[in-house]
């Protein structure tokens, strides 16, 4: 057995697109595939600035709460045990007033509708 750390202290800050108070820690890239997983830590007042998705992206909130948006301008609240999904080319943004931790899964072959119920 091996134990790994993936907390905010083990990650790197995200500053692109006007992002602030957010860190991402890489977790795994699937060997021979296109899928990678990271853990995003948004401190209170943290925000990942608006940008276009380069591949399919699943944003799974594990702790805390915040907001997400796609191409629409209004923010949609999101809480632990919920996920947002963006398609390639879709502009998106996320943030939290109180802090939030989310797993981010990226890859062209993601198909969350196969397993998860839409809200």
N, C-alpha and C positions, 0 to 999 in steps of 0.2 A: 504494500500500500504506500502511496505517496500523498502528502498533504500540500496544497498550493494556496497561496494568498492571491486574491484578486480585488482587494479593497482599493479605495481612492489613492492611498499612499503608494500603491504599486503601479499606478497608471500614469498617463501623461495628460496635460491640460489640452483641451480643445479651444482654439482661439479663432479658427477660420469662421467666416461669415458673420462676424460680430458676436460670436459665442462668448459667454462669460460664466465663470464659476462652475465649470463642468470638466470632468476628468473621465477618460476612458481607459480601461484595462483590458488588453487582449486576453482572450481565454483559449481559443482553439481555432485552427483552420483545418477543415476536413481535407485529409490527404487525397490527392487525385480528384478533388471536387472543387466546386466554386463557392462553398459555404464557409463563412467565418462567423465567430461569435465573440462579442466583447461585453463588458459590463460598464455602463455609463452611470456616473455618480454626479447628480446635480445638487449642489449646495443650495441653501435657501437663496432665492433670487437668481438661481442659475438658469441659463437659456442656451440652447443650441440654435443658432441663427438660421434664418430661412436659406435653403439651398435645394437643388434638385437631386433626387435619389439617383445614384449611378446603377443600381441594381434593385431587386426586390428587397425590402427591408421590413423586418418585424421588430417592433419596439415593445417588449414585455415588461410591464411595471411590476417589480418585485416588492418594493417598499416605498411608502410615502404616497404622494399625490401631486398632480400638476395638470398640465394641459398639453394638447397636441393640436396641430392643424395640418391640413393638406393645402391644396391650391386655393381653397376658400379662405377668406380673411378672418372668419370668426374662429376663436379657440374652442376646442372641445375638452371638457374636463376628463381626466383619466385618473384611475386609482389602482392600487395594488390588485393583482389578479385580472387586470384588463390589458389588452394589447392594441396597438395601432399598426396598420400595415400600409406601406406605400409601394407603389409600382415604379419601375424605372422612369426617370424623367419627371416624376411628380414632385413639385415643390412642397417642402414640408419644414416644420419647425416644432420645437418642444421646449417646455420650461416648467419651473416650479417656484412658487412663493415660499414653500416650507421645506423643500428638499425631496428628492426622489431618486431611487435606484432602479435602473432598467437593464435587462439583458437585451442586447441588440444582435439579431441574427440577420445576416445579409447573404444573398445568393440568388442567382437567376432561377433556380429550381424550387424555391420555396412555394408551398401551397397550403397556407394555414386553414383554408376552408375545408380541407379534408378532415381536420381533427377538431377545430374549435368552433363554438357557436357564436354567430354574429349578434351583436347587441343592437 
